[in-house]
Amino acid sequence: MRECSNLVVTETSAVKRREPLASFIVCTRNRAGALDACIRSIEAACRSHAAMTSELVVVDNASTDDTARRLIQIAATSTIPMTVVTERRPGLAAARNAGMERSRGRILIFIDDDCEIDNRYLKDLEQHYATGERRIIRGGRVELGSPRDLPFTIKRSSTRARFTPDIHPGGFILGCNMTMHRDVAFQVGHFDERLGAGSPLQSAEDTDYLVRAFQLGIPIEYVPDMTVLHYHGRSTRAAIERLHRNYSLGNGALCLKHLLKAPWLLRHFCWTIRSACRELLGGPRFDPEVSLSHWPIVFMNLLGAAKFARLAITRRAQPPEITQSNRQLIR
């Protein structure tokens, strides 16, 4: 075990460690009940395609439930090499950064703790990366895991596509099913820890990563396979609306952060205002299937931009914090 001020790494597994081709990175906080199904699905996919050597890095983002004990039990019987990381700084972005730092694979695969992956996942992934195109970020299909959950935070398109600024990057590929070569991660850098679940801005750490990659000329591709099932657990309209507001808060911060280098994000905000005004006159709502309005997007975008400005000013006024994430480059 190696320990730094905010980071504890336990390298433990029932399996002999080899240099992996792929690293699954699963970040978790207070979801001990969901971890077993998530990890077992990854193990099953690895057994199904054993030719592609893989490892699992699980980052416990300072959970207060039974997660730590449960991870010890899972690691003791895991059929793939497994590293458990405890990241004490709150926030999904901080956890993702810790996972990247401790991973060893050439391809990084980000899977959320409330997801299960399809048995063919590694086969599909290998086919896409076999083309030799390493400078790319690629995400796959995200299906609803439970029929009791409302159809949100999913991506069901059957068409392969590459991102262009004509569409908003939020949701083009989802952070719960996102892959990239290690060289891309090194080039783009760490996730912005002001963004993401558990941070002051609640979301958009994955969307920010895509925008930064696009600015560097790195293609972003959605493929209709590499499937995960998302058991997000939100079965009420109120829960979806809360999540929707959090996404809009982060997207407002995103717009201000990239105002000069990606002004096309502001164009999407203007389109949202136009759609909100049309909605008042009987026009379509943002998401007809769940019947979400455009107006919360407008209000939360503005609030997110204001919060980001305040955070940026506060950060400039304080000396930089020396943390494990900014002390250690992605190897």
C-alpha beads as a LAMMPS data file, in Angstrom:
LAMMPS data file: protein, C-alpha beads

331 atoms
330 bonds

1 atom types
1 bond types

-500.0 500.0 xlo xhi
-500.0 500.0 ylo yhi
-500.0 500.0 zlo zhi

Masses

1 110.0

Atoms # bond

1 1 1 0.000 0.000 0.000
2 1 1 1.241 3.500 -0.875
3 1 1 -0.219 6.546 0.829
4 1 1 -0.054 10.266 0.055
5 1 1 -1.981 13.091 1.690
6 1 1 -5.205 12.470 -0.220
7 1 1 -4.536 9.194 -1.967
8 1 1 -4.267 5.612 -0.754
9 1 1 -3.451 2.887 -3.278
10 1 1 -3.933 -0.797 -2.497
11 1 1 -2.619 -3.129 -5.175
12 1 1 -4.430 -6.366 -4.509
13 1 1 -5.867 -9.147 -6.614
14 1 1 -6.261 -12.876 -6.713
15 1 1 -4.609 -12.812 -10.155
16 1 1 -0.967 -12.375 -11.141
17 1 1 -0.447 -8.915 -12.633
18 1 1 0.675 -8.529 -16.262
19 1 1 1.155 -5.404 -18.301
20 1 1 -2.410 -4.761 -19.541
21 1 1 -3.575 -3.484 -22.901
22 1 1 -6.746 -1.989 -21.399
23 1 1 -7.492 -0.352 -18.045
24 1 1 -11.069 -0.181 -16.787
25 1 1 -11.436 2.820 -14.455
26 1 1 -14.487 2.761 -12.165
27 1 1 -15.029 5.666 -9.762
28 1 1 -17.440 5.159 -6.890
29 1 1 -18.858 6.930 -3.856
30 1 1 -21.346 5.352 -1.435
31 1 1 -22.629 2.766 -3.899
32 1 1 -21.452 -0.439 -2.281
33 1 1 -24.615 -2.216 -3.394
34 1 1 -24.009 -1.565 -7.085
35 1 1 -20.299 -2.327 -7.215
36 1 1 -20.536 -6.108 -7.335
37 1 1 -22.706 -6.186 -10.479
38 1 1 -20.553 -3.560 -12.206
39 1 1 -17.273 -5.329 -11.479
40 1 1 -18.594 -8.809 -12.235
41 1 1 -19.780 -7.613 -15.652
42 1 1 -16.274 -6.292 -16.376
43 1 1 -14.763 -9.595 -15.270
44 1 1 -17.187 -11.497 -17.521
45 1 1 -16.263 -9.354 -20.525
46 1 1 -12.576 -9.926 -19.804
47 1 1 -13.091 -13.700 -19.618
48 1 1 -15.064 -13.560 -22.861
49 1 1 -12.117 -11.907 -24.612
50 1 1 -9.090 -13.053 -22.640
51 1 1 -6.753 -12.306 -25.548
52 1 1 -7.010 -8.624 -24.636
53 1 1 -5.170 -8.286 -21.331
54 1 1 -7.009 -5.966 -18.962
55 1 1 -6.884 -4.561 -15.452
56 1 1 -9.432 -2.892 -13.200
57 1 1 -8.773 0.293 -11.228
58 1 1 -11.524 1.167 -8.746
59 1 1 -11.368 4.609 -7.127
60 1 1 -13.247 4.955 -3.854
61 1 1 -14.003 8.674 -3.611
62 1 1 -14.066 8.865 0.214
63 1 1 -17.166 6.711 0.640
64 1 1 -18.808 6.606 4.057
65 1 1 -20.814 3.419 3.486
66 1 1 -19.579 -0.172 3.217
67 1 1 -17.643 0.431 -0.016
68 1 1 -14.115 -0.043 1.404
69 1 1 -14.900 -3.428 2.988
70 1 1 -16.834 -4.556 -0.078
71 1 1 -13.915 -3.724 -2.367
72 1 1 -11.532 -5.784 -0.239
73 1 1 -13.870 -8.761 -0.602
74 1 1 -14.260 -8.296 -4.349
75 1 1 -10.517 -7.883 -4.915
76 1 1 -9.772 -11.083 -2.996
77 1 1 -11.708 -13.156 -5.548
78 1 1 -11.329 -11.032 -8.667
79 1 1 -10.492 -12.879 -11.868
80 1 1 -8.607 -9.867 -13.290
81 1 1 -5.802 -7.727 -11.811
82 1 1 -7.398 -5.088 -9.594
83 1 1 -6.115 -1.933 -7.920
84 1 1 -8.180 -0.137 -5.280
85 1 1 -7.503 3.584 -4.885
86 1 1 -8.921 5.756 -2.099
87 1 1 -9.115 9.389 -3.222
88 1 1 -10.060 11.601 -0.294
89 1 1 -10.626 14.786 -2.287
90 1 1 -14.334 14.914 -3.168
91 1 1 -15.545 14.966 -6.752
92 1 1 -15.790 12.689 -9.756
93 1 1 -13.098 14.628 -11.633
94 1 1 -10.604 14.114 -8.792
95 1 1 -11.488 10.415 -8.736
96 1 1 -11.064 10.093 -12.508
97 1 1 -7.661 11.778 -12.282
98 1 1 -6.563 9.391 -9.536
99 1 1 -7.719 6.448 -11.647
100 1 1 -5.780 7.639 -14.685
101 1 1 -2.630 8.078 -12.612
102 1 1 -2.756 4.549 -11.222
103 1 1 -3.743 2.786 -14.462
104 1 1 -1.145 0.982 -16.582
105 1 1 -3.016 0.087 -19.769
106 1 1 -2.528 1.621 -23.197
107 1 1 -6.296 2.133 -23.572
108 1 1 -8.285 3.763 -20.757
109 1 1 -11.959 2.793 -20.332
110 1 1 -14.142 4.891 -18.019
111 1 1 -17.200 3.026 -16.720
112 1 1 -19.546 4.377 -14.026
113 1 1 -20.274 2.331 -10.917
114 1 1 -23.997 2.099 -11.732
115 1 1 -23.326 0.509 -15.120
116 1 1 -22.809 -3.036 -16.379
117 1 1 -20.939 -3.742 -19.598
118 1 1 -21.926 -6.123 -22.377
119 1 1 -19.986 -9.396 -22.767
120 1 1 -18.824 -8.267 -26.217
121 1 1 -17.497 -4.954 -24.963
122 1 1 -13.777 -5.730 -25.333
123 1 1 -14.304 -7.435 -28.693
124 1 1 -16.076 -4.353 -30.005
125 1 1 -13.442 -2.041 -28.537
126 1 1 -10.580 -4.037 -30.051
127 1 1 -12.175 -3.910 -33.497
128 1 1 -12.397 -0.121 -33.355
129 1 1 -8.865 0.422 -32.067
130 1 1 -7.423 -2.184 -34.478
131 1 1 -7.613 0.464 -37.209
132 1 1 -4.468 1.993 -35.696
133 1 1 -6.136 5.355 -35.028
134 1 1 -4.800 6.184 -31.575
135 1 1 -5.526 9.909 -31.486
136 1 1 -9.249 9.721 -30.772
137 1 1 -11.782 9.684 -27.925
138 1 1 -14.465 7.083 -28.464
139 1 1 -17.701 6.322 -26.633
140 1 1 -20.272 3.587 -27.063
141 1 1 -23.953 2.873 -26.666
142 1 1 -25.603 3.422 -23.273
143 1 1 -28.867 1.539 -22.777
144 1 1 -31.325 1.793 -19.908
145 1 1 -30.543 -0.914 -17.360
146 1 1 -33.875 -1.048 -15.543
147 1 1 -37.311 -0.584 -17.143
148 1 1 -38.358 1.174 -13.920
149 1 1 -35.944 4.044 -14.615
150 1 1 -36.898 6.955 -16.837
151 1 1 -35.153 7.177 -20.249
152 1 1 -32.473 9.725 -19.358
153 1 1 -28.635 9.661 -19.379
154 1 1 -28.676 7.096 -22.169
155 1 1 -27.426 7.068 -25.781
156 1 1 -29.260 4.711 -28.119
157 1 1 -28.321 5.957 -31.559
158 1 1 -27.658 3.178 -34.063
159 1 1 -25.500 5.437 -36.248
160 1 1 -21.747 5.862 -35.945
161 1 1 -20.879 9.564 -35.853
162 1 1 -18.104 12.068 -35.212
163 1 1 -18.588 15.242 -33.234
164 1 1 -18.917 18.649 -34.905
165 1 1 -19.664 22.007 -33.224
166 1 1 -23.107 22.018 -34.864
167 1 1 -24.331 19.943 -31.910
168 1 1 -23.757 20.460 -28.199
169 1 1 -20.993 18.171 -26.876
170 1 1 -23.009 17.301 -23.748
171 1 1 -24.285 13.776 -24.243
172 1 1 -22.584 13.185 -27.590
173 1 1 -20.678 10.482 -25.785
174 1 1 -21.314 9.836 -22.101
175 1 1 -18.711 9.801 -19.363
176 1 1 -20.067 6.472 -18.114
177 1 1 -18.793 4.841 -21.335
178 1 1 -15.766 6.738 -22.610
179 1 1 -12.469 5.375 -23.932
180 1 1 -9.189 6.829 -25.128
181 1 1 -5.601 5.860 -25.744
182 1 1 -3.161 6.794 -22.981
183 1 1 -1.388 9.143 -25.410
184 1 1 -4.624 11.137 -25.741
185 1 1 -5.039 11.346 -21.970
186 1 1 -1.473 12.606 -21.675
187 1 1 -2.120 15.254 -24.319
188 1 1 -5.466 16.505 -22.967
189 1 1 -4.397 16.276 -19.323
190 1 1 -6.398 15.922 -16.126
191 1 1 -10.123 16.414 -15.707
192 1 1 -11.052 19.861 -14.363
193 1 1 -11.784 19.277 -10.675
194 1 1 -14.074 22.297 -10.467
195 1 1 -16.535 20.305 -12.572
196 1 1 -18.296 16.972 -12.146
197 1 1 -20.471 15.248 -9.554
198 1 1 -19.398 16.140 -6.028
199 1 1 -17.864 19.460 -7.113
200 1 1 -19.310 22.975 -6.769
201 1 1 -20.465 22.816 -10.412
202 1 1 -22.029 19.331 -10.206
203 1 1 -21.396 18.096 -13.766
204 1 1 -19.695 18.552 -17.180
205 1 1 -16.214 17.249 -16.319
206 1 1 -16.573 14.771 -19.204
207 1 1 -18.009 17.379 -21.603
208 1 1 -15.180 19.769 -20.719
209 1 1 -12.714 17.003 -21.533
210 1 1 -14.301 16.540 -24.958
211 1 1 -14.196 20.272 -25.690
212 1 1 -10.522 20.469 -24.743
213 1 1 -9.745 17.433 -26.906
214 1 1 -11.626 18.909 -29.861
215 1 1 -9.656 22.143 -29.502
216 1 1 -6.486 20.047 -29.865
217 1 1 -7.789 18.501 -33.077
218 1 1 -8.570 15.128 -31.484
219 1 1 -11.629 13.475 -33.085
220 1 1 -14.533 12.428 -30.857
221 1 1 -16.478 9.430 -32.085
222 1 1 -19.669 7.658 -31.030
223 1 1 -20.049 4.001 -32.002
224 1 1 -23.336 2.084 -31.666
225 1 1 -21.761 -0.931 -29.957
226 1 1 -19.344 -1.124 -26.968
227 1 1 -22.582 -1.263 -24.988
228 1 1 -23.181 -0.582 -21.298
229 1 1 -26.415 -0.815 -19.313
230 1 1 -27.021 2.212 -17.084
231 1 1 -28.920 1.505 -13.853
232 1 1 -29.194 5.155 -12.879
233 1 1 -32.040 4.560 -10.419
234 1 1 -34.101 7.670 -11.238
235 1 1 -37.720 6.654 -11.654
236 1 1 -39.468 9.936 -10.806
237 1 1 -39.786 13.126 -12.785
238 1 1 -38.485 15.127 -9.788
239 1 1 -35.240 13.136 -9.764
240 1 1 -34.744 13.667 -13.497
241 1 1 -35.384 17.399 -13.156
242 1 1 -32.755 17.670 -10.399
243 1 1 -30.222 15.908 -12.587
244 1 1 -31.226 18.048 -15.557
245 1 1 -30.589 21.213 -13.530
246 1 1 -27.187 19.915 -12.422
247 1 1 -26.205 19.202 -16.032
248 1 1 -27.293 22.699 -17.033
249 1 1 -25.302 24.238 -14.180
250 1 1 -22.128 22.539 -15.380
251 1 1 -22.802 23.440 -19.006
252 1 1 -23.107 27.109 -18.053
253 1 1 -19.675 26.949 -16.436
254 1 1 -18.372 25.165 -19.525
255 1 1 -19.645 27.938 -21.794
256 1 1 -17.869 30.660 -19.818
257 1 1 -14.648 28.662 -19.414
258 1 1 -14.307 28.172 -23.181
259 1 1 -15.874 31.450 -24.268
260 1 1 -12.793 32.619 -26.173
261 1 1 -11.471 29.318 -27.543
262 1 1 -14.819 27.645 -28.272
263 1 1 -17.320 30.462 -28.903
264 1 1 -19.624 27.996 -30.646
265 1 1 -20.748 26.923 -27.166
266 1 1 -22.291 30.373 -26.735
267 1 1 -24.212 29.789 -29.957
268 1 1 -25.850 26.755 -28.349
269 1 1 -26.842 28.873 -25.340
270 1 1 -28.463 31.415 -27.674
271 1 1 -30.336 28.607 -29.414
272 1 1 -31.592 27.432 -26.022
273 1 1 -32.945 30.923 -25.256
274 1 1 -34.701 30.950 -28.628
275 1 1 -36.204 27.510 -27.978
276 1 1 -37.342 28.597 -24.505
277 1 1 -39.156 31.585 -25.987
278 1 1 -40.804 29.376 -28.598
279 1 1 -41.873 27.015 -25.834
280 1 1 -43.876 29.863 -24.287
281 1 1 -45.757 30.121 -27.575
282 1 1 -46.537 26.416 -27.711
283 1 1 -43.291 25.212 -29.215
284 1 1 -41.649 21.861 -28.367
285 1 1 -40.047 21.223 -24.989
286 1 1 -36.411 20.211 -24.559
287 1 1 -37.060 16.500 -24.126
288 1 1 -40.549 15.474 -25.282
289 1 1 -40.135 11.920 -23.939
290 1 1 -39.582 13.145 -20.358
291 1 1 -41.254 16.539 -21.005
292 1 1 -38.433 18.740 -19.711
293 1 1 -38.537 22.490 -20.260
294 1 1 -35.886 24.729 -21.839
295 1 1 -36.263 27.385 -19.132
296 1 1 -34.374 25.577 -16.338
297 1 1 -31.508 25.155 -18.806
298 1 1 -31.349 28.921 -19.349
299 1 1 -31.480 29.779 -15.643
300 1 1 -28.989 27.108 -14.563
301 1 1 -26.604 27.968 -17.419
302 1 1 -26.464 31.540 -16.149
303 1 1 -25.992 30.385 -12.553
304 1 1 -23.244 27.970 -13.603
305 1 1 -21.396 30.715 -15.465
306 1 1 -21.609 32.973 -12.390
307 1 1 -20.341 30.214 -10.086
308 1 1 -17.476 29.405 -12.437
309 1 1 -16.449 33.076 -12.539
310 1 1 -16.420 33.203 -8.742
311 1 1 -14.362 30.008 -8.505
312 1 1 -11.896 31.291 -11.091
313 1 1 -11.425 34.560 -9.195
314 1 1 -11.031 32.727 -5.874
315 1 1 -8.478 30.325 -7.314
316 1 1 -6.356 33.160 -8.707
317 1 1 -6.416 34.863 -5.318
318 1 1 -5.068 31.773 -3.520
319 1 1 -1.726 29.941 -3.848
320 1 1 -2.045 26.670 -5.796
321 1 1 -2.672 23.580 -3.697
322 1 1 -0.027 20.897 -4.041
323 1 1 -1.942 17.674 -4.582
324 1 1 -1.177 14.193 -5.827
325 1 1 -3.050 14.916 -9.056
326 1 1 -0.947 17.918 -10.093
327 1 1 2.283 16.440 -8.755
328 1 1 2.182 13.264 -10.790
329 1 1 1.885 13.141 -14.572
330 1 1 -0.010 10.370 -16.291
331 1 1 2.608 7.744 -16.963

Bonds

1 1 1 2
2 1 2 3
3 1 3 4
4 1 4 5
5 1 5 6
6 1 6 7
7 1 7 8
8 1 8 9
9 1 9 10
10 1 10 11
11 1 11 12
12 1 12 13
13 1 13 14
14 1 14 15
15 1 15 16
16 1 16 17
17 1 17 18
18 1 18 19
19 1 19 20
20 1 20 21
21 1 21 22
22 1 22 23
23 1 23 24
24 1 24 25
25 1 25 26
26 1 26 27
27 1 27 28
28 1 28 29
29 1 29 30
30 1 30 31
31 1 31 32
32 1 32 33
33 1 33 34
34 1 34 35
35 1 35 36
36 1 36 37
37 1 37 38
38 1 38 39
39 1 39 40
40 1 40 41
41 1 41 42
42 1 42 43
43 1 43 44
44 1 44 45
45 1 45 46
46 1 46 47
47 1 47 48
48 1 48 49
49 1 49 50
50 1 50 51
51 1 51 52
52 1 52 53
53 1 53 54
54 1 54 55
55 1 55 56
56 1 56 57
57 1 57 58
58 1 58 59
59 1 59 60
60 1 60 61
61 1 61 62
62 1 62 63
63 1 63 64
64 1 64 65
65 1 65 66
66 1 66 67
67 1 67 68
68 1 68 69
69 1 69 70
70 1 70 71
71 1 71 72
72 1 72 73
73 1 73 74
74 1 74 75
75 1 75 76
76 1 76 77
77 1 77 78
78 1 78 79
79 1 79 80
80 1 80 81
81 1 81 82
82 1 82 83
83 1 83 84
84 1 84 85
85 1 85 86
86 1 86 87
87 1 87 88
88 1 88 89
89 1 89 90
90 1 90 91
91 1 91 92
92 1 92 93
93 1 93 94
94 1 94 95
95 1 95 96
96 1 96 97
97 1 97 98
98 1 98 99
99 1 99 100
100 1 100 101
101 1 101 102
102 1 102 103
103 1 103 104
104 1 104 105
105 1 105 106
106 1 106 107
107 1 107 108
108 1 108 109
109 1 109 110
110 1 110 111
111 1 111 112
112 1 112 113
113 1 113 114
114 1 114 115
115 1 115 116
116 1 116 117
117 1 117 118
118 1 118 119
119 1 119 120
120 1 120 121
121 1 121 122
122 1 122 123
123 1 123 124
124 1 124 125
125 1 125 126
126 1 126 127
127 1 127 128
128 1 128 129
129 1 129 130
130 1 130 131
131 1 131 132
132 1 132 133
133 1 133 134
134 1 134 135
135 1 135 136
136 1 136 137
137 1 137 138
138 1 138 139
139 1 139 140
140 1 140 141
141 1 141 142
142 1 142 143
143 1 143 144
144 1 144 145
145 1 145 146
146 1 146 147
147 1 147 148
148 1 148 149
149 1 149 150
150 1 150 151
151 1 151 152
152 1 152 153
153 1 153 154
154 1 154 155
155 1 155 156
156 1 156 157
157 1 157 158
158 1 158 159
159 1 159 160
160 1 160 161
161 1 161 162
162 1 162 163
163 1 163 164
164 1 164 165
165 1 165 166
166 1 166 167
167 1 167 168
168 1 168 169
169 1 169 170
170 1 170 171
171 1 171 172
172 1 172 173
173 1 173 174
174 1 174 175
175 1 175 176
176 1 176 177
177 1 177 178
178 1 178 179
179 1 179 180
180 1 180 181
181 1 181 182
182 1 182 183
183 1 183 184
184 1 184 185
185 1 185 186
186 1 186 187
187 1 187 188
188 1 188 189
189 1 189 190
190 1 190 191
191 1 191 192
192 1 192 193
193 1 193 194
194 1 194 195
195 1 195 196
196 1 196 197
197 1 197 198
198 1 198 199
199 1 199 200
200 1 200 201
201 1 201 202
202 1 202 203
203 1 203 204
204 1 204 205
205 1 205 206
206 1 206 207
207 1 207 208
208 1 208 209
209 1 209 210
210 1 210 211
211 1 211 212
212 1 212 213
213 1 213 214
214 1 214 215
215 1 215 216
216 1 216 217
217 1 217 218
218 1 218 219
219 1 219 220
220 1 220 221
221 1 221 222
222 1 222 223
223 1 223 224
224 1 224 225
225 1 225 226
226 1 226 227
227 1 227 228
228 1 228 229
229 1 229 230
230 1 230 231
231 1 231 232
232 1 232 233
233 1 233 234
234 1 234 235
235 1 235 236
236 1 236 237
237 1 237 238
238 1 238 239
239 1 239 240
240 1 240 241
241 1 241 242
242 1 242 243
243 1 243 244
244 1 244 245
245 1 245 246
246 1 246 247
247 1 247 248
248 1 248 249
249 1 249 250
250 1 250 251
251 1 251 252
252 1 252 253
253 1 253 254
254 1 254 255
255 1 255 256
256 1 256 257
257 1 257 258
258 1 258 259
259 1 259 260
260 1 260 261
261 1 261 262
262 1 262 263
263 1 263 264
264 1 264 265
265 1 265 266
266 1 266 267
267 1 267 268
268 1 268 269
269 1 269 270
270 1 270 271
271 1 271 272
272 1 272 273
273 1 273 274
274 1 274 275
275 1 275 276
276 1 276 277
277 1 277 278
278 1 278 279
279 1 279 280
280 1 280 281
281 1 281 282
282 1 282 283
283 1 283 284
284 1 284 285
285 1 285 286
286 1 286 287
287 1 287 288
288 1 288 289
289 1 289 290
290 1 290 291
291 1 291 292
292 1 292 293
293 1 293 294
294 1 294 295
295 1 295 296
296 1 296 297
297 1 297 298
298 1 298 299
299 1 299 300
300 1 300 301
301 1 301 302
302 1 302 303
303 1 303 304
304 1 304 305
305 1 305 306
306 1 306 307
307 1 307 308
308 1 308 309
309 1 309 310
310 1 310 311
311 1 311 312
312 1 312 313
313 1 313 314
314 1 314 315
315 1 315 316
316 1 316 317
317 1 317 318
318 1 318 319
319 1 319 320
320 1 320 321
321 1 321 322
322 1 322 323
323 1 323 324
324 1 324 325
325 1 325 326
326 1 326 327
327 1 327 328
328 1 328 329
329 1 329 330
330 1 330 331
